[in-house]
């Protein structure tokens, strides 16, 4: 069904459809494609997609997915598969763990900027390994955001307290209620020692309050501990089969699916929008997108393998040598090359030594394409 749904492009006014994709970690090659309705929920279908995929392959593999996969029902459905998933911090057990441990408890990873702590956990009746991971770069950014939130709350609450201290109340309970109202909205601070004073003004008694604001240090420390942290889980219990370092390394390669979607939705390839209404035609367009991604990534993978095998490089967009260029950049490098035919003679214009250097690493089909175009 082409229908309204949650729009990641912030266009809830437009109807949409969904393309589900599974790619290999070796070269981002699409292995599985599925079209779905525009209002489909990731959490509801991820496990079913992986089960369907596993029934079509005859080799052992590890399924890698983000936190949308991790739920009690999904894990039970995938009991016969090997998987790695991020654990959502909405799970109480996970939330407690990211806040509990201090930095000295974590072990430095071989992957620069990361540290981790591993433990065995049972969740949903399934024994698994949890890897608490901390990213130094992400922690720095999260700490800056936390400091900003603390300062914003401090300034806002100080203004509220200053205003409150100027007010006069005819009932002591109203004064306490007003203090409680401000306190319940505080996250990083606490109001301590509120002192209510009583003053007689003729026949009327009025009440005023004085407050002190202090940081909720226990909560702030927990928040600081959790900065830059996330939890990865796997049902592969044998550390010899899958080491802790490998869990993190494999999960970081998950962005390969995002690169595939970035290619498909790039306006340069004119596939970010569909201008057909018939569901069968939409399915056809989505199938063509997946096939285009397959061809593109096969060519890119072959180029990178050839460069690595010959220990060679090409210049990237910043004019620096790289052995992993994108095929899109290679396409751009070959723009402006023309075949001139005049008086029975043929001549290729604007073909430089740099182009010839690149051509030797491309698959034969790509070479023919460039020469023909």
N, C-alpha and C positions, 0 to 999 in steps of 0.2 A: 504494500500500500504506500503510495506517494502521499504523504500527509504531514501535518504539523507535528513537531517534536522538539526536544531540547536542541537548540542551535548553538554549536560551538563557535560559529561565525557571527553570533549576535544578530541573527536575522530571523526572529521568530515569526515574521510576517510571511516568509516563504515556505512552501512545502519542501519536503526533503525525502530522500531515501538513504539507506545505509549500506556501505560496502564493508564486509568483514574480510580480513586478510590475515593469512599466516605466511611468514617468510622465513627463510633459512638465515642462520647467523653467518653463514659463509657466502658473502656477496649479496645479501638481501634479496635472494631469489624467491619470487612468489611461489608457494607450494599449494596453497588452498585459497579459493575465492568463493564468497557467498554473498548474495544480495539479500537485503532485508528491508522491512518496513521502516518508515521514517521516525516512528515513535518507539522503536524497540529499545529495551533496556540492556546495557552491557552485562550487568550482574545476573540477569535472568537467563542469558543465552550463552555466555562464554564457555561454561563447562560442556554444554551440549555441542557446541561447535568443535571443541577439542576432542570429544568422544567420536563425533562424526569423522573428523580428520584422522584419528588414530585407526579407525576401521579401514582406511584406504591406503595405509602405508605398511610396508613389510620390513622396516628397519627400526632399530631402537633410537628413541630421541627423548629429549627433555623439553617439556612445554614451559615457556616463560611468558608470564603475563603480569599486568599491574594489579593493584589492589581490588579492582572490580571482580576479579576471579575468586578472591579469597572470602569464602563464606562456608558455613558448616555443611550446607546442602551440596554445594559445588565440590567440596573436597571429598565427600562420600561418593559422589558421582564419578570422580576421577581416581578412585581407589586402585585401579589397575594401570595407572599412568605415572610416569615420573614428572615432577613439576617443580618450578621455582616461581614464587609469587611474592609480591610485596604485601605486608600485613597492614590493613587499615588501622589507623590509630583510634578509630571509633570503638574498637574492641578494648574492653577495660583492662584485660591482662597486658595488652601491648602498650597502652597508655601509661600504665604503672611502670613498666620496664624502661621506657625511654626517659622517664623522669628520675628513676632510682639511682642509676649508676653514675659515678663521677669519672672524670677523665682517666685517672690512674688505673681504673679497672679495665680499660680498653687496651687491646693489643694493636700495635702499629701494623698496617697492611703493606704488602709489597707494592700495591697500587698507590702512587703518590697522593698524599692529602686525605687518606682514609685510614680509619682504625675500626676495630670490631671486637665483639664479644659474642661467643657462641654458647648456646645451652639447648638442652633437649626439653621439648614442651609437648603436652598432649592437648589438642584442641579439636573439638567435634568428634572425639573418640579416635583420632588419628595421631599416632606418634610422629613427630617431626622435629627438625632442627630449626631453631630460630637464630638468625644472625643479626645482632644489633649493630648497625653501622653508623659511624659518624663521619661526615664530610667536613673537613676544616674550612673549606671555602664557603660552604653553605652555612656552617655554624657562625662564621663571621658576619655574614649577611643577616642571618636570623637574629643575632644578638643586637645588631644595629636597629632592626625593626622593633625588637622588644624594648630597647632603651627609649625609642621614639614614642611607643605606646605608653610607657610608664610616665614620661614627661608630659605627654598630652593629657593623661588622666590627672596628674598632679596639678597642672595649671587650671584645668576645668573644675576640679573639686575645690581648689583654693578659692576660686571665684564664688562657688556655691556656698562655701562655709562663711566667707566674708559677708555675703548677702544675708545668710541665716543669722549671723551674730548681730545684725542690725535690726532684725525683726523682733516684735514683742507679741507674746501669746497670752491669752486670757486663761489658758488651761495648761497645766504642767504636762498632761498626757499628749497634748498637741505638739509640744516641744519635743518630747521623746519620739513621737511618731515621725516628725520631720527629720530628725537625726537618723532614725532607722531607714527612712526612705532613701536618704543619700547613701547610707552604708551598704544597702542591698545592691546598689548599682556599681559599687567599687570592685575592681578585680585585683589591682596590684597594691592597694593601700587599705588602711584601716583607720577608723576614727577612734582615738583612745581618750580616756578620761573626759568625757563630756560633762561640763559643770553647769548646772542649771541654777541661776540666781533668781531670787524672788524680790520684787520691789512693789511697795504700796504707793499708788497714785490716787490719793484721796480715798474714795470708797472702793476703788478697783485695784486688784492685785494683778501685776503683769509678770511674765516669766521670760527670761532671756538665757541664751546658752553660749558657752565658750567651748570650742573644740580644738583638739590637736590632731594633726594628720601625720601618720607614720606609714612607712612601707611595710607591706606584708612580706617580710623577708623569706619566710619559709616557702611561700608560693613562688616568689621570684626566683629563688634558687632552683626549684623544680623546673620552672620554665627555662632557665638558663641551661640546665642539664640537658633538656630535651631539644635544644636548638641544634639544627644540622643533623638530626638523627632520624633514622628510619629502620624498619625491621624487615628482613627477608626471611622467607620460610621455604623449606623443601622437605619432601617426604623421603629423600635419599638419606638414610641414616648412616650408611657406611662412609666414614671419612676418607677411606682409601679410594673409594669409587668417585667421591666428589669432595675435594678439600674446601675448607672455608673460603680461601682466596678465590677459588673457582666459582663459588656461588655468586660473589660480588661481580667478578669479571663477566660471567655469563649474563647476569641481570643487566649490567650496563650496556650490553649489546642489544638490548630490547628496543632501543631507539631506532633500529633498522626498519621496523614497521612504520614508524613515524616518518622516516625519510621517504618511504614508499608513498605514503599519503601526501606528503609535501610535493612529490613529483606529480601525482595524479591531480592535485588541486591547484597546481601552479597555473595562473592565468596565461603564461607564455605558451602552454600546451593546449589552451582552449578547452579544458575538461573540467574547469571549476564550476560550470553551470550546464544544465541540460535544458534543451529547448524542445523537448518532445513530451507528450502527455500520456501516451499509451504505455501501460506497464511493461508490455513485451518489448517495446522499443527502448524503454529505459534500461531494462535488463540487458539488451543487446549492447547499448552504449557502455554499460558498466563492465561487461565482458571484454569489450574492446580496450577499455582503460587498463584492465588487469593484464591483457595480452601485451599492450604497449609497455607497461611496467616490466613485464617479464623480458621482453626483447632488450629494452634499455639496460636493465640491470645485468643481463647476461653479457652484453657488450662491455659494460663498465667493469664487470668482474674479470673478464678475459684481459682487458687492457691492464688492469692492476697486477694480475698474475704475471703477465709478460714483463712488465717493468720490474717487478720484484725478482723474477727468475734471472733477468739479465743485469740486476743491480744497477738499474738506470733510473733516471727521473725526467720529468718534463717541467716546464715553468707553469706556476699557477697564476691566479689573478693578481697576486702581489709581486709577480716576477721572481718568486722564490722556487727552488727545486722541490718537487714532491713526487712520491711514488704512488700516491692515491688520488689522482685527479678525478673530478666528476666528468661523466661523458658529456654533460651539458656544456661544460667549459671547453671541451675538445670541439664540440659542434661550433661554438662561438669562434674558436681559433681559426676555423676553416671558412668563415664567412668572408665574402669578397674575392674568392678565387674564381676565375672565369676561364672558359675554353674559347680562344679566339680562332676562328677559321676564316682565312682570307687567301684568295688566289691559289687554292689547293694546298695551302700550308696550315698546319695546326700548331697553336702555341698556348701553353697554360700560363696565365697571368697571375702575378702576386703569390706564386708558390715559392716559399723560402726553404732554406735548409732546416729551419725549425719544424716546418710542416712535414718535410720528408723524414725527419727524426721521429716524429709522432706516428707516422703511417706504418713504420716497421713493427710497431707494437700492437696495431689494431687487427682484429679478425679480418679475414679476406673479404667478407661481405661488406664490412664497414669501409674498407679501402675502395671497393667498387662503387659504393654509394658516393663517397667523396669525389672520386674521379668523374663519375657520371654527372653529379650536380655541379 
